[in-house]
Amino acid sequence: MSVRRLLATAASALLGGVVLAAPAAAAPASSLAASVYTFSAGRIGSSAGAVIGLIGLAAAWRALTRPTGRLGTTTGPRGPLLALGAGTVALVLGGLVAATADGGLGTGNGLGGAYVSLLVGLAATALGGRALARARRTR
């Protein structure tokens, strides 16, 4: 699977998640729904997971596209290991928030962000594993 195909799949899944979340956001607010400005523990956890996953995804992308850079595959496994670690943390945070969310999408429990965190963490872990395999091959 090429990197372009993986990124296109991730982008379409993210866009599909936004499209599926739109009807939940348009529904009348229930008593369980939080305010738009309220930061619950689920929202903070899923946002942190998504940001950490994006950092891992950027490290993996950089390791694969610039093999001679600081995070590249020819200088050692620093970049791939960073991507694997960040992707794993994003997967754990996203799974934890998804498992403990009380309501559905649009209720303010961070479930949508948890899905994004899981998706980005999975992509970072997959690309980090590919970069680590390339780093071991070049040594």
Rosetta silent file (secondary structure, phi, psi, omega in degrees, C-alpha in Angstrom):
SEQUENCE: MSVRRLLATAASALLGGVVLAAPAAAAPASSLAASVYTFSAGRIGSSAGAVIGLIGLAAAWRALTRPTGRLGTTTGPRGPLLALGAGTVALVLGGLVAATADGGLGTGNGLGGAYVSLLVGLAATALGGRALARARRTR
SCORE:     score description
SCORE:     0.000 S_00000001
   1 L     0.000  127.932 -177.625    0.000    0.000    0.000 S_00000001
   2 L   -78.792  160.645  179.999    1.500    3.302   -1.019 S_00000001
   3 H   -65.748  -38.275  178.872    1.781    6.279    1.307 S_00000001
   4 H   -62.467  -42.102  179.762   -0.434    8.353   -0.968 S_00000001
   5 H   -66.047  -38.536  178.371   -3.162    5.723   -0.857 S_00000001
   6 H   -64.582  -43.735  178.972   -2.881    5.531    2.946 S_00000001
   7 H   -67.949  -36.821  177.385   -3.170    9.305    3.307 S_00000001
   8 H   -65.807  -39.271  177.154   -6.088    9.437    0.873 S_00000001
   9 H   -65.148  -43.082  179.283   -7.862    6.721    2.857 S_00000001
  10 H   -63.853  -41.417  179.977   -7.213    8.552    6.130 S_00000001
  11 H   -66.324  -41.239  179.956   -8.475   11.832    4.684 S_00000001
  12 H   -69.174  -35.376  176.770  -11.635   10.247    3.301 S_00000001
  13 H   -67.419  -39.017  177.327  -12.329    8.483    6.610 S_00000001
  14 H   -65.119  -43.336  178.056  -11.864   11.765    8.466 S_00000001
  15 H   -64.981  -39.503  176.503  -14.167   13.562    6.043 S_00000001
  16 H   -63.241  -37.673  176.814  -16.708   10.749    6.358 S_00000001
  17 H   -65.047  -37.564  177.692  -16.581   11.079   10.139 S_00000001
  18 H   -67.951  -40.757  179.800  -17.280   14.797    9.870 S_00000001
  19 H   -66.337  -39.779  178.688  -20.187   14.174    7.506 S_00000001
  20 H   -71.572  -27.553  179.985  -21.634   11.513    9.825 S_00000001
  21 H   -79.191  -19.352 -177.696  -21.198   13.776   12.847 S_00000001
  22 H   -62.190  -44.382  178.185  -23.110   16.644   11.207 S_00000001
  23 H   -63.705  -33.709  178.148  -26.607   15.130   11.712 S_00000001
  24 H   -67.766  -34.991  179.264  -25.810   14.488   15.390 S_00000001
  25 H   -74.560  -27.007 -179.441  -24.726   18.097   15.796 S_00000001
  26 H   -82.944  -15.011 -179.835  -27.892   19.350   14.072 S_00000001
  27 L   -68.339  154.255  178.499  -30.185   17.332   16.358 S_00000001
  28 L   -61.597  144.159 -176.453  -31.816   19.155   19.248 S_00000001
  29 L   -69.056  133.278  176.938  -29.661   19.302   22.332 S_00000001
  30 L   -94.744  177.788 -179.042  -30.502   16.739   24.968 S_00000001
  31 L   -71.538  -18.230  179.646  -29.975   17.077   28.687 S_00000001
  32 L   -85.631  -16.758 -174.917  -26.761   15.038   28.405 S_00000001
  33 L   -71.694  139.180  177.531  -25.170   17.302   25.798 S_00000001
  34 L   -90.953  163.054  177.342  -22.414   19.630   26.941 S_00000001
  35 L   -68.148  158.713  179.017  -21.985   23.197   25.821 S_00000001
  36 L   -64.060  -31.505 -175.643  -19.802   23.920   22.837 S_00000001
  37 L   -91.805   -2.964 -179.359  -17.393   25.828   25.070 S_00000001
  38 L   -82.904  129.759  175.551  -17.171   23.205   27.826 S_00000001
  39 L  -102.152  104.044  177.435  -13.992   21.165   27.904 S_00000001
  40 L   -85.874  170.573  178.994  -14.781   17.787   29.403 S_00000001
  41 H   -62.985  -35.190  178.218  -12.159   15.207   30.267 S_00000001
  42 H   -65.856  -41.038  178.698  -13.134   13.247   27.157 S_00000001
  43 H   -66.491  -41.364  179.893  -12.642   16.230   24.885 S_00000001
  44 H   -66.478  -43.829 -179.892   -9.267   17.038   26.411 S_00000001
  45 H   -64.198  -43.487 -178.963   -8.112   13.407   26.234 S_00000001
  46 H   -71.605  -34.446  176.609   -9.207   12.896   22.661 S_00000001
  47 H   -66.762  -42.293  177.386   -7.724   16.227   21.560 S_00000001
  48 H   -62.964  -41.627  177.887   -4.418   15.369   23.230 S_00000001
  49 H   -62.834  -40.424  179.366   -4.448   11.957   21.565 S_00000001
  50 H   -66.657  -40.635  179.518   -5.104   13.481   18.161 S_00000001
  51 H   -67.404  -43.194  178.527   -2.287   16.026   18.555 S_00000001
  52 H   -63.776  -39.918  176.916    0.164   13.364   19.765 S_00000001
  53 H   -63.967  -38.434  177.150   -0.882   11.148   16.862 S_00000001
  54 H   -65.732  -36.444  176.061   -0.297   13.993   14.406 S_00000001
  55 H   -63.145  -43.946  177.289    3.189   14.499   15.849 S_00000001
  56 H   -64.383  -38.805  178.417    3.881   10.799   15.327 S_00000001
  57 H   -65.257  -40.295  177.873    2.449   10.931   11.821 S_00000001
  58 H   -66.176  -39.898  178.718    4.673   13.893   10.959 S_00000001
  59 H   -64.877  -41.700  178.873    7.734   12.115   12.383 S_00000001
  60 H   -66.403  -41.760  179.603    6.971    8.967   10.369 S_00000001
  61 H   -62.932  -42.588  179.876    6.336   10.962    7.212 S_00000001
  62 H   -66.953  -38.199  178.664    9.594   12.832    7.667 S_00000001
  63 H   -65.536  -34.331 -179.076   11.508    9.603    8.325 S_00000001
  64 H   -80.928  -35.966 -175.238   10.164    8.077    5.135 S_00000001
  65 H   -89.198  -25.343  179.460   10.543   11.079    2.839 S_00000001
  66 L  -126.507   80.574 -174.180   13.887   12.408    4.110 S_00000001
  67 L   -67.281  -19.263 -178.991   16.007    9.401    5.024 S_00000001
  68 L   -96.430    0.660 -179.456   19.198   11.438    5.597 S_00000001
  69 L   -77.975 -177.805 -179.532   17.634   13.974    7.985 S_00000001
  70 L   -61.457  -36.949  179.009   17.750   13.958   11.779 S_00000001
  71 L   -98.064   11.178 -176.167   14.617   11.845   11.982 S_00000001
  72 L   -74.396  175.632 -175.715   15.490    9.859    8.883 S_00000001
  73 L   -85.840  -19.175 -179.380   16.045    6.161    8.548 S_00000001
  74 L   -84.537  -18.014 -179.850   19.772    6.257    7.700 S_00000001
  75 L   -92.245    0.952 -179.682   20.753    8.069   10.908 S_00000001
  76 L   127.132  178.534 -174.983   19.121    5.486   13.156 S_00000001
  77 L   -89.282   23.227 -176.490   15.681    4.536   14.380 S_00000001
  78 H   -61.708  -51.669 -179.207   14.981    7.815   16.237 S_00000001
  79 H   -65.573  -48.019  177.726   12.185    9.043   13.942 S_00000001
  80 H   -61.980  -37.419  178.459   10.475    5.675   13.468 S_00000001
  81 H   -68.848  -36.547  174.978   10.552    4.973   17.198 S_00000001
  82 H   -62.042  -42.988  179.915    9.082    8.409   17.905 S_00000001
  83 H   -65.441  -42.243  178.741    6.307    7.692   15.417 S_00000001
  84 H   -64.842  -42.529  179.649    5.595    4.269   16.909 S_00000001
  85 H   -65.729  -46.360 -179.615    5.502    5.634   20.449 S_00000001
  86 H   -66.693  -38.679  177.726    3.307    8.605   19.593 S_00000001
  87 H   -64.966  -38.705  178.337    0.975    6.447   17.507 S_00000001
  88 H   -67.007  -41.651  177.514    0.602    3.955   20.337 S_00000001
  89 H   -62.630  -41.671  178.907   -0.159    6.723   22.844 S_00000001
  90 H   -64.295  -39.933  177.425   -2.764    8.163   20.465 S_00000001
  91 H   -63.771  -42.617 -179.412   -4.360    4.739   20.035 S_00000001
  92 H   -65.951  -46.583  179.378   -4.513    4.193   23.789 S_00000001
  93 H   -63.039  -44.298  178.810   -5.973    7.648   24.505 S_00000001
  94 H   -63.584  -41.503  178.115   -8.514    7.355   21.697 S_00000001
  95 H   -66.521  -38.385  178.836   -9.552    3.870   22.803 S_00000001
  96 H   -64.997  -44.959  179.537   -9.859    4.958   26.420 S_00000001
  97 H   -67.998  -40.021  179.509  -12.054    7.934   25.566 S_00000001
  98 H   -65.431  -35.685 -178.867  -14.174    5.879   23.137 S_00000001
  99 H   -74.782  -28.668 -175.300  -14.701    3.161   25.750 S_00000001
 100 H  -103.478    2.867 -179.458  -15.688    5.559   28.528 S_00000001
 101 L   -69.378  133.993 -176.897  -17.851    8.037   26.567 S_00000001
 102 L   -79.947  -40.728 -176.143  -21.371    8.253   27.983 S_00000001
 103 L  -112.164 -168.533  179.571  -23.240    9.519   24.937 S_00000001
 104 L   -92.321 -161.373  178.583  -22.929    9.406   21.192 S_00000001
 105 L   -67.379  137.481  177.193  -21.399   11.792   18.718 S_00000001
 106 L    88.498    5.189 -179.612  -22.210   15.422   19.396 S_00000001
 107 L   -96.025   -4.853  177.171  -22.911   15.055   23.113 S_00000001
 108 L    91.944   13.411 -179.444  -19.652   16.654   24.267 S_00000001
 109 L   -95.809    0.508  177.194  -17.955   13.532   25.567 S_00000001
 110 L    85.632   16.365 -177.014  -15.118   13.559   23.023 S_00000001
 111 H   -67.931  -39.369  177.233  -16.262   10.528   21.057 S_00000001
 112 H   -64.365  -42.908  176.534  -15.670   12.163   17.659 S_00000001
 113 H   -65.363  -32.229  177.356  -12.195   13.239   18.719 S_00000001
 114 H   -65.322  -39.423  177.163  -11.549    9.728   20.002 S_00000001
 115 H   -65.330  -40.263  177.003  -12.308    8.325   16.556 S_00000001
 116 H   -64.451  -42.336  178.704   -9.956   10.865   14.981 S_00000001
 117 H   -61.809  -41.989  177.054   -7.301    9.995   17.558 S_00000001
 118 H   -63.291  -41.757 -179.357   -7.670    6.289   16.762 S_00000001
 119 H   -66.338  -46.730 -178.841   -7.399    6.944   13.030 S_00000001
 120 H   -69.010  -38.828  177.374   -4.360    9.203   13.277 S_00000001
 121 H   -63.509  -39.681  177.337   -2.691    6.890   15.814 S_00000001
 122 H   -64.553  -42.712  178.602   -3.197    3.914   13.528 S_00000001
 123 H   -64.700  -41.856  179.452   -1.706    5.790   10.579 S_00000001
 124 H   -65.168  -39.981  179.588    1.289    6.941   12.669 S_00000001
 125 H   -67.268  -42.307 -179.861    1.894    3.417   13.936 S_00000001
 126 H   -65.405  -46.709  179.329    1.667    1.895   10.459 S_00000001
 127 H   -68.889  -34.988  176.490    3.986    4.457    8.870 S_00000001
 128 H   -64.390  -39.316  176.192    6.346    4.270   11.861 S_00000001
 129 H   -65.092  -39.126  177.474    6.556    0.504   11.477 S_00000001
 130 H   -66.313  -40.736  178.476    7.317    0.875    7.793 S_00000001
 131 H   -67.987  -35.831  178.126   10.016    3.445    8.541 S_00000001
 132 H   -66.752  -38.983  176.085   11.498    1.215   11.255 S_00000001
 133 H   -63.444  -38.623  177.907   11.691   -1.687    8.823 S_00000001
 134 H   -69.127  -36.415  179.028   13.474    0.570    6.355 S_00000001
 135 H   -66.312  -37.918  178.933   15.870    1.803    9.072 S_00000001
 136 H   -71.506  -30.649  179.094   16.800   -1.780    9.977 S_00000001
 137 H   -71.064  -32.099 -175.563   17.322   -2.650    6.323 S_00000001
 138 H   -83.522  -13.453 -178.078   19.764    0.215    5.765 S_00000001
 139 L   -85.667    0.000    0.000   21.990   -0.612    8.748 S_00000001
